[in-house]
Each structure stands twice: as structure tokens, then as C-alpha cells.
Amino acid sequence: MKQQGFSGLASEWWHLDAPKWEIYPVSDIPFEKISHN
């Protein structure tokens, strides 16, 4: 994932952030409203 631009957090080896994540809004969509196609 790092080869694709993701960066890791020093305190959490399992947590990676996407490049430019700050420009994307946070979504709060219930699972029931997500399409099951």
C-alpha cells in the first residue's frame, strides 16, 4: 500500500491513511442503505 502513496501511522502499524484524505468528506451511511448488488 505504501507503494501506492498510503502512509502509515507510527503508533499503529495496522493503520494507513490514503493520500490527500483530508479533501474527502466523512460519510455516515447506515449499512441498511448500502446497495447489495
Secondary structure, 3 states (H helix, E strand, C coil): CHHHCCEEECCEEEEEECCCHHHCCCCCCCHHHCCCC
